Amino acid sequence: MLANATIPSPEDNRDWIAESIFPAKNELNLPKTLDLRSKMKTPRNQKSRGTCAAFTG
């Protein structure tokens, strides 16, 4: 049992590492940072409703 009370799955010889079957053709050229704040709506007051997830977007 792990520290967070989960039980790890048993070893399974049918598990495969995807890269061993489908090697990556190219390295991804990703930016070091990504700022999406301009895409987000401004926060709103949910008042007494428990709708915090709905008010995020």
C-alpha positions in Angstrom: 0.0 0.0 0.0 1.3 3.4 -0.9 1.4 6.5 1.3 -1.9 7.9 -0.1 -3.7 4.6 0.7 -3.8 3.3 -2.8 -3.0 -0.2 -3.8 -0.7 -0.5 -6.8 -1.9 -2.6 -9.7 -0.2 -6.0 -10.0 2.5 -6.5 -12.6 1.1 -7.4 -16.0 3.3 -8.7 -18.8 0.7 -7.4 -21.3 1.6 -3.8 -20.4 3.7 -2.1 -23.1 5.6 1.1 -23.2 4.1 3.1 -26.1 7.5 4.5 -27.3 8.8 1.0 -27.8 6.0 0.3 -30.3 5.5 3.7 -31.8 8.8 5.7 -31.4 8.5 9.5 -31.6 9.4 10.7 -35.1 10.3 14.2 -34.0 11.1 16.0 -30.8 8.3 18.4 -29.9 9.3 22.0 -30.1 7.2 23.3 -27.2 7.6 26.8 -25.5 9.2 26.9 -22.1 6.1 28.8 -20.8 2.5 29.3 -21.8 0.3 32.1 -20.5 -3.4 31.6 -21.2 -4.6 34.3 -18.8 -5.9 36.4 -21.7 -8.2 33.5 -22.7 -9.9 33.3 -19.3 -13.0 35.1 -18.2 -12.8 37.3 -15.2 -13.8 35.8 -11.8 -17.4 36.3 -10.7 -19.0 36.1 -7.3 -20.9 32.8 -6.8 -22.6 34.2 -3.7 -24.2 31.4 -1.7 -24.4 28.9 -4.6 -21.9 26.0 -4.6 -21.1 26.5 -8.2 -17.4 27.3 -8.1 -16.6 25.0 -11.0 -19.3 26.5 -13.2 -18.1 30.0 -12.4 -14.6 29.3 -13.7 -15.6 29.4 -17.4 
